[in-house]
Amino acid sequence: MTPPVAEAVPISPVQKWAITFTVMVVAFMQILDTSVTNVILPHLQGSLSAGLDEVSWVITSYLAANAIVIPASGWLAGLFGRKRFFLICATLFVVSSFASGAAPDLTTLIIARIFQGLGGGPIIPLSQAILWEIFPFHQRGMAMAVWGLGFIFGPILGPTVGGYLADQWSWRWIFYINLPVGILGFFLASVFLFDPPYLRRAARIDWWGLGLMVAGFGCLQLVLDRGEREDWFDSSTIVLLTIIAVAALVGFLIRELKASEPILDLTVFTDRNFATGAALSMLIGFGTFSAMLLVAVFTQKLLGYDAWTSGLVLAPGGIGNIFSLFASGIVTRVDQRVMLGFGCLLNAVSLYMMTSLTLGMDYWALALPRFIQGFALGFVFVPLSTLTLATIRRDKLVNATAVYSMSRNIGGSVGIAVITTVLAQRSQFHQTTLGSHVTAWDPATRERLAQWASHFVTAGSDTFTAERQAVVMLYRETVAQAQLLAYADDFWILAVMFAAVPLILPLMRRIRMEPSTAATAPATERASAAAAE
């Protein structure tokens, strides 16, 4: 049986690419803002007289708002109309960006960031659904590749431009730069976007489902984001949030399965490709987001890079992504599972290369794995989107893309939480192991202490002080080496995870083009899911 598929809406080629540019501009704005805020936390601490734990809520509040609104994107598009909802999201994002930049205190900034997250969350699933709808099957790979440029340049420009603006001007400008991009996106969307004729408006609001969704996904995001800081389940706050999240999400699933007009239509999981693709999206989100975080933290904490230089380390990934995204235009002519498997294995290779970290490695030793990883991701996201969404009915596309994006975001949040926890635990383990070998009877230890003592005596210290300073430096070296080994452990975990993805791919069906005749080709171009060979 061939499931129904989303057919392209008949519009002119010029309007198709105008819409593609429109949604790419707005998506770029959202991705840029997501990646830029990490570099300004030290500036916020000084400007707003707050601790690191307090200013981290600037990021947490945004992610929690994203987690709440993304699952409801399809329902909200039906409630307001897709074009109007897209414009509401763009407007809310721009206005709250200005409010964030003008915030006089931390409380105002966090509130503004909540509204910014509510506006930015639906933009990605809406953009994907729009592109999937307006392009015929054989053009979707190239359309997604062009749209994916926003995903490339956002993470590249975010840390670099954000670090420069915060260092040279003020942290407020990282929010103000959203204004011209957002205004341009709003006017383009007003001109080119439209509501499809099949869009079904929601007749009533499922208040129970809405409340359970907000409580469940909001608390889940808070648990994942704050868990490592609060020492996980040793914290009564984390325990309480976990109980609320589990109870609310279970109640939400039961409610959505029984409701006549659910906020989140779970029937899309009856499609085998979609169910498998959503699970893979979560797994790949786990690996991708956590790998980027590890590189950024490693370069800044252990190598001493500033935000600008750390951003430059991440930049080669975007360059590699450019090459592979345009190559992924062949996605409709080959077995998408082969492309996806190749991308995941290549990603595993790049992560394996990162297991050979040293404290003396240069820029290019970091840039090469990042380039390979970026190149690999172009062979991951486009075929995965094709396999996951090609057999979904067009009237369910916004809902399906919302679930797909939600899976990736949850995977990323879980990945960051797990990887940072493993990093802390393995650092302690390696520090204990290394420390057991640092003794007064160990020749290497005595030699290293003598080298440091000689260094400090040469610098002007007396013998007693130099010996004390040598002990301190040896301890610092031990801690640094322990952390280095912990980073290598994390990259090993991620490499094995990506290497295992091809084992799951036989569960998905290849997407093929149906043979078309001269009479039916213009009207009946569609994809069919054929059994795996």
N, C-alpha and C positions, 0 to 999 in steps of 0.2 A: 504494500500500500504506500502510495506517495503522498505525504502530507501537503496541505496547501502552502503556497509560498507567497511572499510579498511581491507583487508586481510593481514595476516602475510607473509612476504617475506620468502621463503624456504631457511634457512641457518642453520648451525649446532648449537646445544645448546651451545657449547663452545664459538662460535663466538657471539652468542646473548648476553651472559653474559659479554664477553669481551667488546662489544659495550656499554652495560649498564654501566660498570665500567668507560669506557672512557668518556661518556657524563656526568656521575656523577662527575668525577674529575674536568672537565672544568666548569660545573655548580656550583660546590662547590666554585671554585675560584671566580666566578662572585658574588655569594651570600655573600661570606666572605668579599669581598671588599665593597659591598653595605652597610653592617652592621657595618663595622669597622670605617668608616670615622667620624661618629658622635662623637666619644670619643676623637678625636685629635684636635678639633677646638680650645680649649684653648692653646694647644701647638703651633698651627699654628699662633695664635695671637702674641705670644711672639717671635717666631722664625722669622716671616716675618714682624713684626712691623705693623700689620693691625688690624682694628677693627673687632668686631664680625660680623657685617653686611657684611664686605668685604670678610672674610674667609668663610662665609656661601655659597658664590658662588662656593666653591669647591664641595659642595653637589648639589647645584642647577644646575650647568653646566652638571654634570653627569646625573641627572634625566632628564633634557631637551633633552640631546642627546639620552637617552634611549627612550623617548617618540617619538622622530622623527623616529628612525630606526626600532623599533619593528613592526609597521604596514606594513613596506615594506619588512619584512623578507622573506615572501613567494615569492615575486617578485624577490628579490635579489638572493634567492636560485636558481630560474629558470635562472637568468641572468648569474651567475657564475658557476652553478652546486653546488649541496648541499654539497658535501665533500669539494670542494675547498672553498666555502663560509664559512663553519665551520672552516677550517684552517685559512682563512683570519681573521675571528673574533678572534680566539685564539691568532694569531700572533699580531694583532693590540692591543689586550688587554694587552699582555705581554710587548710589546715595550712601550706602553703608561704608563704602570705601572712603568717601569724603569725611563721613562722621568718624571713621577710625583715625584718619590722619589729623583731624582737628580735636581729637579726644583730649580733654584737660587732665584726666586722671585714669587710673587703671580700670576702675569699674566701668566707666563710660566706654573705654576701648573694648573691653570684653563683651559688653552688650552689643556694640556695633559689629563686632566680629561674629556674634551669633546670627544677626540678620544677614551679614555677608555670606555666611555658610548656608543659610536658607535660600538665598538668591543664587549662589553658585552651584549648589548640589545638583539640581536638575539639568543644568546646561549640557553636560556630557551625554547622558542618555537621550535627551531630546535631539541633540545634534546627530547622534548615531542613527536614531530612528528616521530622521528627516532624510539623511543621505541614503539610507538603505531603501527608502521608499521611492525617491525620485530617479535613481539610476537603475537601468536594467542590469541583470545579473553579470553580464560580461564586462561592465564598466565599474562595478562596485569596488574591485580591488584597487584600481587607480584612484577612485574617489576617496576611499578610506586612507590611501597613502598620502594624498594631498592634504586632507584634513588632519592627518597625523603629524604634519609639520608643526602644528601648534603644540603637540605633545613633545616634540623634539626641542623646539626653541624655548619653551616655557622653563623646563629644568635647566637649560643652559644659561639663559639670560637671568633667571631668577636669582641664584646665588651670586653671580658676578655683578650684575647691574645693581641688585639690592645691596650688596656689600659696599659697592662704590658710593651709592647715594647716601647710605647710612654713615659712611666714614667721612665723606666730603661735605654733605649738606645736613640732612637730618633723617631719622628713621621715618618721619611722617611722609616723606616723599615716596616711599615704597607703596603707599596707599594712594597717593595723589596721581601716580602714573597710570592708574587704572581709569582715570576719568576720560582722557581723550580716546582711549581704546574702546571703553564702554559706550561712549556717546556715538562713536562711529558705528559700532556694532548695532546699537539701537536703531539708528536711521536706516542702515542696510536691511535689518530685519523687518522694519516697518514697510519697506518697499517690496522686498522679494519673497518673504515667507507667506504662506497661506495655510488655511485649514483644509485637510483632505475631506472629500465628501462622505467618507465612511466613518468619520470620527463620531463616536457615540457619546453624547453628553451624559454625565452622571445625574440621575434623577433625584437622589437623596444622599445625605451624608451619613456614613457609618461611624457614629460618634464613638461607639465602643471599640471598633477596630482602630480608629484614629488615636484614641487615648492609649490603648495597649501598645500600638506601634511606637508612639513617642516615648513612652516609659521604657519599653524593651530595648529599642535600638539606642536610645540616648544613654541609658545606664550601661549597656554593653560597651559602647565606645569609651565611656568614662573608666570602666574597669580596665579595658585594654590599654588606655593611654596613661592612667595613673597607677596601675598595679605595681610596676617595678619601683616607682618612687616611694610607694606606701608599703613596700615589702609584702606585696600580695596578701595572702589570706591571714597574715599576722595582724593585719589592719581590720578593725571592726567596720570601718567605712567601706572597704572593698568587699567584705563579706556581705554587708547589707545590700550594696549595689548589685552584687552577683545574684543574690536571691531575688531581688526585684526584676532584674533582667531576665533570668530564666523563667520565672513565673509569668511575666508579661509577654514574653515571646511565645511561650507555649499557648497561653490564652489567645494571643494574636493569630497563631496558626490555626487553632480550632475555629476561631471566629471567621477567618477568611475562607476556610473550607465550607462553612455553613451559610455565609452571607450571600444574598442574591446579587448584590452589587458590591463586591469586595474592593477594598482600597488596593490590595495587591493580589492580582489574579494568579493563583498558584497552579492553574491548569496548564500553564506553559511547560511545567515539569513533566507532563506526560509525553512530551517530545524527547526521544532518547538523546538526540544530538544536543538539544538545549540543556538537558539535565547534566549530561557529561561535561558540556562546555562550561556551564556555570561552575561546576566543581573544579575544572582545570583553571578557570579564570581566578578562582580563589587561591589555588596553589601557586599559580604564576605571579599573582599579586603579592603573595607571601614572599616569594623569592626576589622579585624585582625591587619592591620598596625597601626591604630590609638590606639588600645588597648596596643600594645607593646610600642608605643611612650609614652603613658600616664604612664605606669609602670616605664619606664626608667626615665622620667622627674620627677615623683613624688618621687622616691627614692633618686635622686640626689639633687633636690631643697628643698624638705620639710624634708626628713629624713637625709640629709647630707651625703649620701653614695658617695664614689668615683666611678670612672668608672669601676674599677675591681669588687667591691662589687655589683654595680648595674647590671653588667653582670651576676654575680652569682645568682641574683634574677630571671633573665630571663631563666637561665639554666634549672630549673626543667620542664619548658615547653617542652624542647627538649627531656628530659627523658620520659615524658609522651607520647610524640609523637612517640617514638621508639616502645612502647608497642602497640599502636593503629595502626601504619602503617603496622606492620606485621599481625595484626589481620584483616586488611582490605583486605587481600588476598582472603577473602570469597566474595568479591564484585561481582563476576560473578554468585554466587549461591543464592543470596538473592535479594530482591527488593532494588535497590540502593537508592530509594527515602526514604525508612525506615532508612537506614544507615545515609543518609544525614540529615534527620530530627532529628535523635538521636544525631548526632554530633552537630548540631546547638543548640538544646535544652540544651545539656550539656555545651556548650560554654556559653549560656545565664546564666546558673547556676554559672559558674565560675566568670562571670562579675558581677552578683548580689552579690556574696561574696565580691567583691572589693568595693561595695558601703558602706561597714562598715569600711572604713579607719579611722585610728586614728594616731596621731603624735607619739604615744608610741608603735605602733605595732612592733613585732619582725620579724625576718627573716622568720620564718616558717609560720607566718600568711600571708605573701606575697607569699611564695613558694607553698603552697597548692593550691590556685586558679590558679597559673601558671601551676602546674602539671596537674590539671584537664583540663585547657584550651588546653594544648599541647596534652593531650590524646584525647580531643574532635576533634581537627583539623585533626587527622588521619582518623576520620570517616566523614570528610567533603571533603577534596581535592580529594581523590581517587574516591569515588562514583560520585562526581561532574564532574570530568574529564571523567569518564566512560559514564555518562548520556549525556554529552555535545558532545563528540567526536566520540562515537562508531558508529554513523550512517553517518559519513562524508566520502565521497569517498576518496580513498587513494591519488589520485592526487591533492586533495585540502587540505591535512592534514597540510602541513607547513603553508599555508595561514590561515587555521582555528585556529591552535595553536597560530599563531601570534595575531589574533584578540582576542582570549581567554586570552592570556597574557596581551595584551593591555588593555582589560577590567579590569583585576585585578589591573594593575598598575594605571590606571586612578581612579579606585575606591579607592585605597590606597592614592593617592594624594589628591583626594577630601575629603576623610575621615580625613586626617591629617589637611587639611586646615579648615574644618568645626569644628573639635573637638578642635583645638587650639583657634579658634575664640570664640566658646562657652565657653571654659575654661576662657578666659580673661573677657568676658562679665558677666558670672556668678560670677566670683571672685569679680568684682566691685559691682554687685547686693548684694551679701552676705556681703561684707564689709560695704556697706551703711546700710543694715538691722541690722547687729551686732553693728555697730557704734552708731546707734540711741538708743541702750540700755545701752551703756557705758556712764553713767552720774555720776555726783558727788552725786546724790541722790539715786543711786542704791547701796544697801548694799553689793552685791557681788563685784561690782566694787571697793568700798572703802576697802573691805577686801583684794582684790587682790593687790591693790596699797600699802596697809600697809605691806603685805608680801614681796613685792619687795623692798620697802623702807628699811625694816628691814634687808633684805639680803645685800643691798649695804652699810648700816651703819656698819654691821658686817664686811664687806670687807674693811672698812676704809674710806668711804666717809662721808662728813659732812651731816647734816640733809637736807639742802637745795638741795645739789647736788643729794643726794639719792632720794628725791622726784621727781626731774626731770628725773633721770634715770628710776625710776619706771614707769613714764608715757610713756617713750619711749618703755620699755619692754611690757607694756600693749598694746600699739599700734601694736607692732610686733606680739604679740599673736593673736590679732584681725585679722590682715592680714593673718596670717598662718591658722587660723580657717576658714576664708572666702575662701581661696584657697582650703583647705581640702574639704569643702562642694561643691565647684565647680568641683573637681575631682570626687566626688561621683555622681554629676549630670551627668557628661560625661559617667561614667560607667553605670548609669541607662539607658541612651539613647542607648548605645551599647547592653545592655542586652535585651531591648525591641526589638531592630532590629533583633538580632539573634533568639529571640523567635517567631518572625513573619515569618521567612523564611519558616517553614513547611506549611504555608497557601498557598505558591506559588507552592509547589512541585506537586500538582495534574495536573498542566499544562504540566508536562513532562511525557514521556512514559517510562515505565520500559524497560530495555535492557535484552533480554533473549537469551539463546542459542537455535538455531534451532535443533530439533531432527535430528540426523545424522544416516545414515545407514552404514553397513559395507563397501559398495562400495564407498560411497561418503565422509565418515568421514575424511580421510586424506586430501582431496582436497577442501572440501567445508565448513569447519568450519567457521561460521560467526555469527554475532549477529543480532537479529531482534528486532525491536521496536514494542512491543505489546501494545495495548491500556491499559490505567490505569484501574486497577480493582476497 
